[in-house]
Amino acid sequence: MTPPGLDKLPQEVERHVGGLNDEWLLAADLIVASPGIALAHPSLSAAASAALEWKLSA
């Protein structure tokens, strides 16, 4: 999977495409959730329980 514009991100920006990566989610400083992914998803719920900062993408 290659989302449009992925090649425009600077190389130092970490990214993960495809399925949710629980390890990355729990280690993240900020999670920007796609509107296409339910916030009730178990991986996102676990990250929310870990009290991470959240932003919802438009």
WODA-V929701 format. One record per pair of residues at least 12 apart in sequence whose ideal C-beta (glycine too) atoms are under 7 Angstrom apart, sorted by the first residue. I is the first residue (numbers start at 1). J is the second residue. Records with the same first field share a line. If there is no record, write none. Layout:
BEGIN
I=J ; J
END
This chain:
BEGIN
1=17 ; 18
3=17
20=41 ; 43
22=43 ; 46
25=43 ; 47
26=46 ; 47 ; 50
28=52
29=53
30=53 ; 55
31=47 ; 52 ; 54
32=55 ; 57
33=54 ; 56 ; 57
34=57
35=57
END
